Amino acid sequence: MPKIRNLEDLRKVKESAKDLTAARSGGRTHIIVGMGTCGIAAGAREVMTAILAELEKRGIKDVAVETTGCIGMCQFEPLVDVIRPGEPRITYGNVSPEDVPRIVAEHLINGNVVADKVIGRTD
Ligand code: FES
């Protein structure tokens, strides 16, 4: 790996890391639903059903929908992460089935994060 001497070098490293991440995700958007015990108790199954139904309704096929277990944030369940290739991972909290169409339309399709539901972001 080349030495980082200035901000421009750092930017280049960041860009190549982004490309790598995008390549690893197969260039697809990922939606990850927290399905730990507390997630399920808080309604994660209904949220998952709403996500699948919304994608189906809109004919969106290039999205990988996955589940994850407990991540230690019970109070924010149901949790839904959205990762668009080359963009930060956005974590939405206290997601209800009613929030799903807005997240799909705004974030997945238009690329605008639904700010009022965000509880975390990983660059
Ligand atoms: S059981 Fe709730 S975060 Fe683990």
Residues whose N, C-alpha, C, O or C-beta is under 5 A from the ligand:
A	BS01	FES	G36 T37 C38 C70 I71 G72 M73 C74
